[in-house]
Amino acid sequence: MMWNETKQQQLNELLRREAESGLTDAEKKSLAQLLYELEQDEWQTLNLSLERLRDEQAELHQTLSQSETQNAMLAAIGSRQEDLLERAKAQLKGLRSEHEALKTERQRVLSDRAA
């Protein structure tokens, strides 16, 4: 039961005649049937649209879930990189201190040798 141009013309004609002079019982029955068919066709169209929207929503939820998982993983990697950088800075500071101590000791040895 697909709505088409012929049915639309029949509906328009019955509505026009109803407004102008009224309808016979048979015509009222035809009008009621056409309105029912139109309503069913609209519901079918609406249901198809709703189903497409539900599918799109499910896809969006899946994409969102994947993005949230990826963001959590990237945040964890970022945190680990920050920790690595802090450890590298601490190690560099220790190495610089050791370098300065060795430099001082070398100068002391060279001073003692020159004296």
Phi and psi restraints in degrees (range 20) as a CNS / XPLOR table:
assign (resid 1 and name C) (resid 2 and name N)
       (resid 2 and name CA) (resid 2 and name C) 1.0 -101.1 20.0 2
assign (resid 2 and name N) (resid 2 and name CA)
       (resid 2 and name C) (resid 3 and name N) 1.0 132.5 20.0 2
assign (resid 2 and name C) (resid 3 and name N)
       (resid 3 and name CA) (resid 3 and name C) 1.0 -70.9 20.0 2
assign (resid 3 and name N) (resid 3 and name CA)
       (resid 3 and name C) (resid 4 and name N) 1.0 137.0 20.0 2
assign (resid 3 and name C) (resid 4 and name N)
       (resid 4 and name CA) (resid 4 and name C) 1.0 -141.9 20.0 2
assign (resid 4 and name N) (resid 4 and name CA)
       (resid 4 and name C) (resid 5 and name N) 1.0 180.0 20.0 2
assign (resid 4 and name C) (resid 5 and name N)
       (resid 5 and name CA) (resid 5 and name C) 1.0 -63.8 20.0 2
assign (resid 5 and name N) (resid 5 and name CA)
       (resid 5 and name C) (resid 6 and name N) 1.0 -38.0 20.0 2
assign (resid 5 and name C) (resid 6 and name N)
       (resid 6 and name CA) (resid 6 and name C) 1.0 -61.5 20.0 2
assign (resid 6 and name N) (resid 6 and name CA)
       (resid 6 and name C) (resid 7 and name N) 1.0 -46.9 20.0 2
assign (resid 6 and name C) (resid 7 and name N)
       (resid 7 and name CA) (resid 7 and name C) 1.0 -63.9 20.0 2
assign (resid 7 and name N) (resid 7 and name CA)
       (resid 7 and name C) (resid 8 and name N) 1.0 -38.3 20.0 2
assign (resid 7 and name C) (resid 8 and name N)
       (resid 8 and name CA) (resid 8 and name C) 1.0 -63.0 20.0 2
assign (resid 8 and name N) (resid 8 and name CA)
       (resid 8 and name C) (resid 9 and name N) 1.0 -41.2 20.0 2
assign (resid 8 and name C) (resid 9 and name N)
       (resid 9 and name CA) (resid 9 and name C) 1.0 -65.1 20.0 2
assign (resid 9 and name N) (resid 9 and name CA)
       (resid 9 and name C) (resid 10 and name N) 1.0 -41.2 20.0 2
assign (resid 9 and name C) (resid 10 and name N)
       (resid 10 and name CA) (resid 10 and name C) 1.0 -61.3 20.0 2
assign (resid 10 and name N) (resid 10 and name CA)
       (resid 10 and name C) (resid 11 and name N) 1.0 -44.6 20.0 2
assign (resid 10 and name C) (resid 11 and name N)
       (resid 11 and name CA) (resid 11 and name C) 1.0 -62.0 20.0 2
assign (resid 11 and name N) (resid 11 and name CA)
       (resid 11 and name C) (resid 12 and name N) 1.0 -46.7 20.0 2
assign (resid 11 and name C) (resid 12 and name N)
       (resid 12 and name CA) (resid 12 and name C) 1.0 -59.2 20.0 2
assign (resid 12 and name N) (resid 12 and name CA)
       (resid 12 and name C) (resid 13 and name N) 1.0 -43.7 20.0 2
assign (resid 12 and name C) (resid 13 and name N)
       (resid 13 and name CA) (resid 13 and name C) 1.0 -64.2 20.0 2
assign (resid 13 and name N) (resid 13 and name CA)
       (resid 13 and name C) (resid 14 and name N) 1.0 -45.7 20.0 2
assign (resid 13 and name C) (resid 14 and name N)
       (resid 14 and name CA) (resid 14 and name C) 1.0 -63.5 20.0 2
assign (resid 14 and name N) (resid 14 and name CA)
       (resid 14 and name C) (resid 15 and name N) 1.0 -40.3 20.0 2
assign (resid 14 and name C) (resid 15 and name N)
       (resid 15 and name CA) (resid 15 and name C) 1.0 -65.9 20.0 2
assign (resid 15 and name N) (resid 15 and name CA)
       (resid 15 and name C) (resid 16 and name N) 1.0 -39.6 20.0 2
assign (resid 15 and name C) (resid 16 and name N)
       (resid 16 and name CA) (resid 16 and name C) 1.0 -62.8 20.0 2
assign (resid 16 and name N) (resid 16 and name CA)
       (resid 16 and name C) (resid 17 and name N) 1.0 -48.5 20.0 2
assign (resid 16 and name C) (resid 17 and name N)
       (resid 17 and name CA) (resid 17 and name C) 1.0 -66.0 20.0 2
assign (resid 17 and name N) (resid 17 and name CA)
       (resid 17 and name C) (resid 18 and name N) 1.0 -35.0 20.0 2
assign (resid 17 and name C) (resid 18 and name N)
       (resid 18 and name CA) (resid 18 and name C) 1.0 -63.5 20.0 2
assign (resid 18 and name N) (resid 18 and name CA)
       (resid 18 and name C) (resid 19 and name N) 1.0 -42.3 20.0 2
assign (resid 18 and name C) (resid 19 and name N)
       (resid 19 and name CA) (resid 19 and name C) 1.0 -68.5 20.0 2
assign (resid 19 and name N) (resid 19 and name CA)
       (resid 19 and name C) (resid 20 and name N) 1.0 -33.8 20.0 2
assign (resid 19 and name C) (resid 20 and name N)
       (resid 20 and name CA) (resid 20 and name C) 1.0 -82.5 20.0 2
assign (resid 20 and name N) (resid 20 and name CA)
       (resid 20 and name C) (resid 21 and name N) 1.0 -51.0 20.0 2
assign (resid 20 and name C) (resid 21 and name N)
       (resid 21 and name CA) (resid 21 and name C) 1.0 -137.5 20.0 2
assign (resid 21 and name N) (resid 21 and name CA)
       (resid 21 and name C) (resid 22 and name N) 1.0 -2.4 20.0 2
assign (resid 21 and name C) (resid 22 and name N)
       (resid 22 and name CA) (resid 22 and name C) 1.0 92.0 20.0 2
assign (resid 22 and name N) (resid 22 and name CA)
       (resid 22 and name C) (resid 23 and name N) 1.0 167.6 20.0 2
assign (resid 22 and name C) (resid 23 and name N)
       (resid 23 and name CA) (resid 23 and name C) 1.0 -122.5 20.0 2
assign (resid 23 and name N) (resid 23 and name CA)
       (resid 23 and name C) (resid 24 and name N) 1.0 155.0 20.0 2
assign (resid 23 and name C) (resid 24 and name N)
       (resid 24 and name CA) (resid 24 and name C) 1.0 -75.3 20.0 2
assign (resid 24 and name N) (resid 24 and name CA)
       (resid 24 and name C) (resid 25 and name N) 1.0 168.9 20.0 2
assign (resid 24 and name C) (resid 25 and name N)
       (resid 25 and name CA) (resid 25 and name C) 1.0 -60.7 20.0 2
assign (resid 25 and name N) (resid 25 and name CA)
       (resid 25 and name C) (resid 26 and name N) 1.0 -40.0 20.0 2
assign (resid 25 and name C) (resid 26 and name N)
       (resid 26 and name CA) (resid 26 and name C) 1.0 -64.8 20.0 2
assign (resid 26 and name N) (resid 26 and name CA)
       (resid 26 and name C) (resid 27 and name N) 1.0 -40.5 20.0 2
assign (resid 26 and name C) (resid 27 and name N)
       (resid 27 and name CA) (resid 27 and name C) 1.0 -68.8 20.0 2
assign (resid 27 and name N) (resid 27 and name CA)
       (resid 27 and name C) (resid 28 and name N) 1.0 -38.0 20.0 2
assign (resid 27 and name C) (resid 28 and name N)
       (resid 28 and name CA) (resid 28 and name C) 1.0 -61.8 20.0 2
assign (resid 28 and name N) (resid 28 and name CA)
       (resid 28 and name C) (resid 29 and name N) 1.0 -40.2 20.0 2
assign (resid 28 and name C) (resid 29 and name N)
       (resid 29 and name CA) (resid 29 and name C) 1.0 -64.8 20.0 2
assign (resid 29 and name N) (resid 29 and name CA)
       (resid 29 and name C) (resid 30 and name N) 1.0 -42.4 20.0 2
assign (resid 29 and name C) (resid 30 and name N)
       (resid 30 and name CA) (resid 30 and name C) 1.0 -62.8 20.0 2
assign (resid 30 and name N) (resid 30 and name CA)
       (resid 30 and name C) (resid 31 and name N) 1.0 -42.2 20.0 2
assign (resid 30 and name C) (resid 31 and name N)
       (resid 31 and name CA) (resid 31 and name C) 1.0 -62.3 20.0 2
assign (resid 31 and name N) (resid 31 and name CA)
       (resid 31 and name C) (resid 32 and name N) 1.0 -45.9 20.0 2
assign (resid 31 and name C) (resid 32 and name N)
       (resid 32 and name CA) (resid 32 and name C) 1.0 -60.6 20.0 2
assign (resid 32 and name N) (resid 32 and name CA)
       (resid 32 and name C) (resid 33 and name N) 1.0 -41.5 20.0 2
assign (resid 32 and name C) (resid 33 and name N)
       (resid 33 and name CA) (resid 33 and name C) 1.0 -65.4 20.0 2
assign (resid 33 and name N) (resid 33 and name CA)
       (resid 33 and name C) (resid 34 and name N) 1.0 -43.7 20.0 2
assign (resid 33 and name C) (resid 34 and name N)
       (resid 34 and name CA) (resid 34 and name C) 1.0 -63.5 20.0 2
assign (resid 34 and name N) (resid 34 and name CA)
       (resid 34 and name C) (resid 35 and name N) 1.0 -42.8 20.0 2
assign (resid 34 and name C) (resid 35 and name N)
       (resid 35 and name CA) (resid 35 and name C) 1.0 -63.0 20.0 2
assign (resid 35 and name N) (resid 35 and name CA)
       (resid 35 and name C) (resid 36 and name N) 1.0 -39.5 20.0 2
assign (resid 35 and name C) (resid 36 and name N)
       (resid 36 and name CA) (resid 36 and name C) 1.0 -62.4 20.0 2
assign (resid 36 and name N) (resid 36 and name CA)
       (resid 36 and name C) (resid 37 and name N) 1.0 -46.8 20.0 2
assign (resid 36 and name C) (resid 37 and name N)
       (resid 37 and name CA) (resid 37 and name C) 1.0 -62.1 20.0 2
assign (resid 37 and name N) (resid 37 and name CA)
       (resid 37 and name C) (resid 38 and name N) 1.0 -41.1 20.0 2
assign (resid 37 and name C) (resid 38 and name N)
       (resid 38 and name CA) (resid 38 and name C) 1.0 -62.2 20.0 2
assign (resid 38 and name N) (resid 38 and name CA)
       (resid 38 and name C) (resid 39 and name N) 1.0 -44.2 20.0 2
assign (resid 38 and name C) (resid 39 and name N)
       (resid 39 and name CA) (resid 39 and name C) 1.0 -62.3 20.0 2
assign (resid 39 and name N) (resid 39 and name CA)
       (resid 39 and name C) (resid 40 and name N) 1.0 -43.6 20.0 2
assign (resid 39 and name C) (resid 40 and name N)
       (resid 40 and name CA) (resid 40 and name C) 1.0 -63.0 20.0 2
assign (resid 40 and name N) (resid 40 and name CA)
       (resid 40 and name C) (resid 41 and name N) 1.0 -42.4 20.0 2
assign (resid 40 and name C) (resid 41 and name N)
       (resid 41 and name CA) (resid 41 and name C) 1.0 -63.0 20.0 2
assign (resid 41 and name N) (resid 41 and name CA)
       (resid 41 and name C) (resid 42 and name N) 1.0 -42.4 20.0 2
assign (resid 41 and name C) (resid 42 and name N)
       (resid 42 and name CA) (resid 42 and name C) 1.0 -64.9 20.0 2
assign (resid 42 and name N) (resid 42 and name CA)
       (resid 42 and name C) (resid 43 and name N) 1.0 -40.0 20.0 2
assign (resid 42 and name C) (resid 43 and name N)
       (resid 43 and name CA) (resid 43 and name C) 1.0 -63.7 20.0 2
assign (resid 43 and name N) (resid 43 and name CA)
       (resid 43 and name C) (resid 44 and name N) 1.0 -41.1 20.0 2
assign (resid 43 and name C) (resid 44 and name N)
       (resid 44 and name CA) (resid 44 and name C) 1.0 -62.7 20.0 2
assign (resid 44 and name N) (resid 44 and name CA)
       (resid 44 and name C) (resid 45 and name N) 1.0 -45.3 20.0 2
assign (resid 44 and name C) (resid 45 and name N)
       (resid 45 and name CA) (resid 45 and name C) 1.0 -61.7 20.0 2
assign (resid 45 and name N) (resid 45 and name CA)
       (resid 45 and name C) (resid 46 and name N) 1.0 -44.1 20.0 2
assign (resid 45 and name C) (resid 46 and name N)
       (resid 46 and name CA) (resid 46 and name C) 1.0 -63.2 20.0 2
assign (resid 46 and name N) (resid 46 and name CA)
       (resid 46 and name C) (resid 47 and name N) 1.0 -43.6 20.0 2
assign (resid 46 and name C) (resid 47 and name N)
       (resid 47 and name CA) (resid 47 and name C) 1.0 -62.8 20.0 2
assign (resid 47 and name N) (resid 47 and name CA)
       (resid 47 and name C) (resid 48 and name N) 1.0 -39.6 20.0 2
assign (resid 47 and name C) (resid 48 and name N)
       (resid 48 and name CA) (resid 48 and name C) 1.0 -63.0 20.0 2
assign (resid 48 and name N) (resid 48 and name CA)
       (resid 48 and name C) (resid 49 and name N) 1.0 -42.3 20.0 2
assign (resid 48 and name C) (resid 49 and name N)
       (resid 49 and name CA) (resid 49 and name C) 1.0 -64.2 20.0 2
assign (resid 49 and name N) (resid 49 and name CA)
       (resid 49 and name C) (resid 50 and name N) 1.0 -42.6 20.0 2
assign (resid 49 and name C) (resid 50 and name N)
       (resid 50 and name CA) (resid 50 and name C) 1.0 -63.5 20.0 2
assign (resid 50 and name N) (resid 50 and name CA)
       (resid 50 and name C) (resid 51 and name N) 1.0 -39.7 20.0 2
assign (resid 50 and name C) (resid 51 and name N)
       (resid 51 and name CA) (resid 51 and name C) 1.0 -63.6 20.0 2
assign (resid 51 and name N) (resid 51 and name CA)
       (resid 51 and name C) (resid 52 and name N) 1.0 -42.4 20.0 2
assign (resid 51 and name C) (resid 52 and name N)
       (resid 52 and name CA) (resid 52 and name C) 1.0 -61.2 20.0 2
assign (resid 52 and name N) (resid 52 and name CA)
       (resid 52 and name C) (resid 53 and name N) 1.0 -42.3 20.0 2
assign (resid 52 and name C) (resid 53 and name N)
       (resid 53 and name CA) (resid 53 and name C) 1.0 -65.0 20.0 2
assign (resid 53 and name N) (resid 53 and name CA)
       (resid 53 and name C) (resid 54 and name N) 1.0 -38.2 20.0 2
assign (resid 53 and name C) (resid 54 and name N)
       (resid 54 and name CA) (resid 54 and name C) 1.0 -63.9 20.0 2
assign (resid 54 and name N) (resid 54 and name CA)
       (resid 54 and name C) (resid 55 and name N) 1.0 -41.5 20.0 2
assign (resid 54 and name C) (resid 55 and name N)
       (resid 55 and name CA) (resid 55 and name C) 1.0 -62.8 20.0 2
assign (resid 55 and name N) (resid 55 and name CA)
       (resid 55 and name C) (resid 56 and name N) 1.0 -44.6 20.0 2
assign (resid 55 and name C) (resid 56 and name N)
       (resid 56 and name CA) (resid 56 and name C) 1.0 -62.1 20.0 2
assign (resid 56 and name N) (resid 56 and name CA)
       (resid 56 and name C) (resid 57 and name N) 1.0 -40.7 20.0 2
assign (resid 56 and name C) (resid 57 and name N)
       (resid 57 and name CA) (resid 57 and name C) 1.0 -64.1 20.0 2
assign (resid 57 and name N) (resid 57 and name CA)
       (resid 57 and name C) (resid 58 and name N) 1.0 -41.6 20.0 2
assign (resid 57 and name C) (resid 58 and name N)
       (resid 58 and name CA) (resid 58 and name C) 1.0 -62.4 20.0 2
assign (resid 58 and name N) (resid 58 and name CA)
       (resid 58 and name C) (resid 59 and name N) 1.0 -42.1 20.0 2
assign (resid 58 and name C) (resid 59 and name N)
       (resid 59 and name CA) (resid 59 and name C) 1.0 -63.2 20.0 2
assign (resid 59 and name N) (resid 59 and name CA)
       (resid 59 and name C) (resid 60 and name N) 1.0 -41.7 20.0 2
assign (resid 59 and name C) (resid 60 and name N)
       (resid 60 and name CA) (resid 60 and name C) 1.0 -64.4 20.0 2
assign (resid 60 and name N) (resid 60 and name CA)
       (resid 60 and name C) (resid 61 and name N) 1.0 -40.1 20.0 2
assign (resid 60 and name C) (resid 61 and name N)
       (resid 61 and name CA) (resid 61 and name C) 1.0 -63.4 20.0 2
assign (resid 61 and name N) (resid 61 and name CA)
       (resid 61 and name C) (resid 62 and name N) 1.0 -39.9 20.0 2
assign (resid 61 and name C) (resid 62 and name N)
       (resid 62 and name CA) (resid 62 and name C) 1.0 -65.0 20.0 2
assign (resid 62 and name N) (resid 62 and name CA)
       (resid 62 and name C) (resid 63 and name N) 1.0 -44.2 20.0 2
assign (resid 62 and name C) (resid 63 and name N)
       (resid 63 and name CA) (resid 63 and name C) 1.0 -62.7 20.0 2
assign (resid 63 and name N) (resid 63 and name CA)
       (resid 63 and name C) (resid 64 and name N) 1.0 -42.2 20.0 2
assign (resid 63 and name C) (resid 64 and name N)
       (resid 64 and name CA) (resid 64 and name C) 1.0 -61.8 20.0 2
assign (resid 64 and name N) (resid 64 and name CA)
       (resid 64 and name C) (resid 65 and name N) 1.0 -44.6 20.0 2
assign (resid 64 and name C) (resid 65 and name N)
       (resid 65 and name CA) (resid 65 and name C) 1.0 -60.9 20.0 2
assign (resid 65 and name N) (resid 65 and name CA)
       (resid 65 and name C) (resid 66 and name N) 1.0 -43.7 20.0 2
assign (resid 65 and name C) (resid 66 and name N)
       (resid 66 and name CA) (resid 66 and name C) 1.0 -63.5 20.0 2
assign (resid 66 and name N) (resid 66 and name CA)
       (resid 66 and name C) (resid 67 and name N) 1.0 -41.2 20.0 2
assign (resid 66 and name C) (resid 67 and name N)
       (resid 67 and name CA) (resid 67 and name C) 1.0 -65.3 20.0 2
assign (resid 67 and name N) (resid 67 and name CA)
       (resid 67 and name C) (resid 68 and name N) 1.0 -41.4 20.0 2
assign (resid 67 and name C) (resid 68 and name N)
       (resid 68 and name CA) (resid 68 and name C) 1.0 -63.7 20.0 2
assign (resid 68 and name N) (resid 68 and name CA)
       (resid 68 and name C) (resid 69 and name N) 1.0 -40.9 20.0 2
assign (resid 68 and name C) (resid 69 and name N)
       (resid 69 and name CA) (resid 69 and name C) 1.0 -63.5 20.0 2
assign (resid 69 and name N) (resid 69 and name CA)
       (resid 69 and name C) (resid 70 and name N) 1.0 -45.4 20.0 2
assign (resid 69 and name C) (resid 70 and name N)
       (resid 70 and name CA) (resid 70 and name C) 1.0 -62.7 20.0 2
assign (resid 70 and name N) (resid 70 and name CA)
       (resid 70 and name C) (resid 71 and name N) 1.0 -41.9 20.0 2
assign (resid 70 and name C) (resid 71 and name N)
       (resid 71 and name CA) (resid 71 and name C) 1.0 -62.4 20.0 2
assign (resid 71 and name N) (resid 71 and name CA)
       (resid 71 and name C) (resid 72 and name N) 1.0 -40.8 20.0 2
assign (resid 71 and name C) (resid 72 and name N)
       (resid 72 and name CA) (resid 72 and name C) 1.0 -63.7 20.0 2
assign (resid 72 and name N) (resid 72 and name CA)
       (resid 72 and name C) (resid 73 and name N) 1.0 -41.1 20.0 2
assign (resid 72 and name C) (resid 73 and name N)
       (resid 73 and name CA) (resid 73 and name C) 1.0 -66.1 20.0 2
assign (resid 73 and name N) (resid 73 and name CA)
       (resid 73 and name C) (resid 74 and name N) 1.0 -41.9 20.0 2
assign (resid 73 and name C) (resid 74 and name N)
       (resid 74 and name CA) (resid 74 and name C) 1.0 -65.3 20.0 2
assign (resid 74 and name N) (resid 74 and name CA)
       (resid 74 and name C) (resid 75 and name N) 1.0 -37.1 20.0 2
assign (resid 74 and name C) (resid 75 and name N)
       (resid 75 and name CA) (resid 75 and name C) 1.0 -64.3 20.0 2
assign (resid 75 and name N) (resid 75 and name CA)
       (resid 75 and name C) (resid 76 and name N) 1.0 -40.8 20.0 2
assign (resid 75 and name C) (resid 76 and name N)
       (resid 76 and name CA) (resid 76 and name C) 1.0 -64.8 20.0 2
assign (resid 76 and name N) (resid 76 and name CA)
       (resid 76 and name C) (resid 77 and name N) 1.0 -41.7 20.0 2
assign (resid 76 and name C) (resid 77 and name N)
       (resid 77 and name CA) (resid 77 and name C) 1.0 -64.1 20.0 2
assign (resid 77 and name N) (resid 77 and name CA)
       (resid 77 and name C) (resid 78 and name N) 1.0 -42.3 20.0 2
assign (resid 77 and name C) (resid 78 and name N)
       (resid 78 and name CA) (resid 78 and name C) 1.0 -60.3 20.0 2
assign (resid 78 and name N) (resid 78 and name CA)
       (resid 78 and name C) (resid 79 and name N) 1.0 -41.1 20.0 2
assign (resid 78 and name C) (resid 79 and name N)
       (resid 79 and name CA) (resid 79 and name C) 1.0 -64.4 20.0 2
assign (resid 79 and name N) (resid 79 and name CA)
       (resid 79 and name C) (resid 80 and name N) 1.0 -42.6 20.0 2
assign (resid 79 and name C) (resid 80 and name N)
       (resid 80 and name CA) (resid 80 and name C) 1.0 -64.6 20.0 2
assign (resid 80 and name N) (resid 80 and name CA)
       (resid 80 and name C) (resid 81 and name N) 1.0 -38.2 20.0 2
assign (resid 80 and name C) (resid 81 and name N)
       (resid 81 and name CA) (resid 81 and name C) 1.0 -66.0 20.0 2
assign (resid 81 and name N) (resid 81 and name CA)
       (resid 81 and name C) (resid 82 and name N) 1.0 -39.5 20.0 2
assign (resid 81 and name C) (resid 82 and name N)
       (resid 82 and name CA) (resid 82 and name C) 1.0 -61.2 20.0 2
assign (resid 82 and name N) (resid 82 and name CA)
       (resid 82 and name C) (resid 83 and name N) 1.0 -44.5 20.0 2
assign (resid 82 and name C) (resid 83 and name N)
       (resid 83 and name CA) (resid 83 and name C) 1.0 -61.8 20.0 2
assign (resid 83 and name N) (resid 83 and name CA)
       (resid 83 and name C) (resid 84 and name N) 1.0 -42.8 20.0 2
assign (resid 83 and name C) (resid 84 and name N)
       (resid 84 and name CA) (resid 84 and name C) 1.0 -60.9 20.0 2
assign (resid 84 and name N) (resid 84 and name CA)
       (resid 84 and name C) (resid 85 and name N) 1.0 -42.9 20.0 2
assign (resid 84 and name C) (resid 85 and name N)
       (resid 85 and name CA) (resid 85 and name C) 1.0 -63.0 20.0 2
assign (resid 85 and name N) (resid 85 and name CA)
       (resid 85 and name C) (resid 86 and name N) 1.0 -42.8 20.0 2
assign (resid 85 and name C) (resid 86 and name N)
       (resid 86 and name CA) (resid 86 and name C) 1.0 -63.8 20.0 2
assign (resid 86 and name N) (resid 86 and name CA)
       (resid 86 and name C) (resid 87 and name N) 1.0 -41.2 20.0 2
assign (resid 86 and name C) (resid 87 and name N)
       (resid 87 and name CA) (resid 87 and name C) 1.0 -65.7 20.0 2
assign (resid 87 and name N) (resid 87 and name CA)
       (resid 87 and name C) (resid 88 and name N) 1.0 -38.5 20.0 2
assign (resid 87 and name C) (resid 88 and name N)
       (resid 88 and name CA) (resid 88 and name C) 1.0 -65.2 20.0 2
assign (resid 88 and name N) (resid 88 and name CA)
       (resid 88 and name C) (resid 89 and name N) 1.0 -40.4 20.0 2
assign (resid 88 and name C) (resid 89 and name N)
       (resid 89 and name CA) (resid 89 and name C) 1.0 -62.7 20.0 2
assign (resid 89 and name N) (resid 89 and name CA)
       (resid 89 and name C) (resid 90 and name N) 1.0 -43.8 20.0 2
assign (resid 89 and name C) (resid 90 and name N)
       (resid 90 and name CA) (resid 90 and name C) 1.0 -64.0 20.0 2
assign (resid 90 and name N) (resid 90 and name CA)
       (resid 90 and name C) (resid 91 and name N) 1.0 -41.8 20.0 2
assign (resid 90 and name C) (resid 91 and name N)
       (resid 91 and name CA) (resid 91 and name C) 1.0 -65.8 20.0 2
assign (resid 91 and name N) (resid 91 and name CA)
       (resid 91 and name C) (resid 92 and name N) 1.0 -41.4 20.0 2
assign (resid 91 and name C) (resid 92 and name N)
       (resid 92 and name CA) (resid 92 and name C) 1.0 -62.1 20.0 2
assign (resid 92 and name N) (resid 92 and name CA)
       (resid 92 and name C) (resid 93 and name N) 1.0 -41.8 20.0 2
assign (resid 92 and name C) (resid 93 and name N)
       (resid 93 and name CA) (resid 93 and name C) 1.0 -60.9 20.0 2
assign (resid 93 and name N) (resid 93 and name CA)
       (resid 93 and name C) (resid 94 and name N) 1.0 -42.4 20.0 2
assign (resid 93 and name C) (resid 94 and name N)
       (resid 94 and name CA) (resid 94 and name C) 1.0 -64.1 20.0 2
assign (resid 94 and name N) (resid 94 and name CA)
       (resid 94 and name C) (resid 95 and name N) 1.0 -41.0 20.0 2
assign (resid 94 and name C) (resid 95 and name N)
       (resid 95 and name CA) (resid 95 and name C) 1.0 -66.8 20.0 2
assign (resid 95 and name N) (resid 95 and name CA)
       (resid 95 and name C) (resid 96 and name N) 1.0 -37.7 20.0 2
assign (resid 95 and name C) (resid 96 and name N)
       (resid 96 and name CA) (resid 96 and name C) 1.0 -65.3 20.0 2
assign (resid 96 and name N) (resid 96 and name CA)
       (resid 96 and name C) (resid 97 and name N) 1.0 -41.2 20.0 2
assign (resid 96 and name C) (resid 97 and name N)
       (resid 97 and name CA) (resid 97 and name C) 1.0 -62.0 20.0 2
assign (resid 97 and name N) (resid 97 and name CA)
       (resid 97 and name C) (resid 98 and name N) 1.0 -43.7 20.0 2
assign (resid 97 and name C) (resid 98 and name N)
       (resid 98 and name CA) (resid 98 and name C) 1.0 -64.3 20.0 2
assign (resid 98 and name N) (resid 98 and name CA)
       (resid 98 and name C) (resid 99 and name N) 1.0 -39.7 20.0 2
assign (resid 98 and name C) (resid 99 and name N)
       (resid 99 and name CA) (resid 99 and name C) 1.0 -61.5 20.0 2
assign (resid 99 and name N) (resid 99 and name CA)
       (resid 99 and name C) (resid 100 and name N) 1.0 -45.7 20.0 2
assign (resid 99 and name C) (resid 100 and name N)
       (resid 100 and name CA) (resid 100 and name C) 1.0 -63.5 20.0 2
assign (resid 100 and name N) (resid 100 and name CA)
       (resid 100 and name C) (resid 101 and name N) 1.0 -39.8 20.0 2
assign (resid 100 and name C) (resid 101 and name N)
       (resid 101 and name CA) (resid 101 and name C) 1.0 -63.2 20.0 2
assign (resid 101 and name N) (resid 101 and name CA)
       (resid 101 and name C) (resid 102 and name N) 1.0 -43.2 20.0 2
assign (resid 101 and name C) (resid 102 and name N)
       (resid 102 and name CA) (resid 102 and name C) 1.0 -66.0 20.0 2
assign (resid 102 and name N) (resid 102 and name CA)
       (resid 102 and name C) (resid 103 and name N) 1.0 -39.3 20.0 2
assign (resid 102 and name C) (resid 103 and name N)
       (resid 103 and name CA) (resid 103 and name C) 1.0 -62.2 20.0 2
assign (resid 103 and name N) (resid 103 and name CA)
       (resid 103 and name C) (resid 104 and name N) 1.0 -43.7 20.0 2
assign (resid 103 and name C) (resid 104 and name N)
       (resid 104 and name CA) (resid 104 and name C) 1.0 -64.1 20.0 2
assign (resid 104 and name N) (resid 104 and name CA)
       (resid 104 and name C) (resid 105 and name N) 1.0 -43.1 20.0 2
assign (resid 104 and name C) (resid 105 and name N)
       (resid 105 and name CA) (resid 105 and name C) 1.0 -65.1 20.0 2
assign (resid 105 and name N) (resid 105 and name CA)
       (resid 105 and name C) (resid 106 and name N) 1.0 -40.6 20.0 2
assign (resid 105 and name C) (resid 106 and name N)
       (resid 106 and name CA) (resid 106 and name C) 1.0 -61.3 20.0 2
assign (resid 106 and name N) (resid 106 and name CA)
       (resid 106 and name C) (resid 107 and name N) 1.0 -44.2 20.0 2
assign (resid 106 and name C) (resid 107 and name N)
       (resid 107 and name CA) (resid 107 and name C) 1.0 -64.0 20.0 2
assign (resid 107 and name N) (resid 107 and name CA)
       (resid 107 and name C) (resid 108 and name N) 1.0 -37.4 20.0 2
assign (resid 107 and name C) (resid 108 and name N)
       (resid 108 and name CA) (resid 108 and name C) 1.0 -63.7 20.0 2
assign (resid 108 and name N) (resid 108 and name CA)
       (resid 108 and name C) (resid 109 and name N) 1.0 -43.1 20.0 2
assign (resid 108 and name C) (resid 109 and name N)
       (resid 109 and name CA) (resid 109 and name C) 1.0 -64.4 20.0 2
assign (resid 109 and name N) (resid 109 and name CA)
       (resid 109 and name C) (resid 110 and name N) 1.0 -42.3 20.0 2
assign (resid 109 and name C) (resid 110 and name N)
       (resid 110 and name CA) (resid 110 and name C) 1.0 -67.5 20.0 2
assign (resid 110 and name N) (resid 110 and name CA)
       (resid 110 and name C) (resid 111 and name N) 1.0 -34.3 20.0 2
assign (resid 110 and name C) (resid 111 and name N)
       (resid 111 and name CA) (resid 111 and name C) 1.0 -68.7 20.0 2
assign (resid 111 and name N) (resid 111 and name CA)
       (resid 111 and name C) (resid 112 and name N) 1.0 -41.0 20.0 2
assign (resid 111 and name C) (resid 112 and name N)
       (resid 112 and name CA) (resid 112 and name C) 1.0 -64.9 20.0 2
assign (resid 112 and name N) (resid 112 and name CA)
       (resid 112 and name C) (resid 113 and name N) 1.0 -36.1 20.0 2
assign (resid 112 and name C) (resid 113 and name N)
       (resid 113 and name CA) (resid 113 and name C) 1.0 -71.0 20.0 2
assign (resid 113 and name N) (resid 113 and name CA)
       (resid 113 and name C) (resid 114 and name N) 1.0 -35.6 20.0 2
assign (resid 113 and name C) (resid 114 and name N)
       (resid 114 and name CA) (resid 114 and name C) 1.0 -75.9 20.0 2
assign (resid 114 and name N) (resid 114 and name CA)
       (resid 114 and name C) (resid 115 and name N) 1.0 -21.9 20.0 2
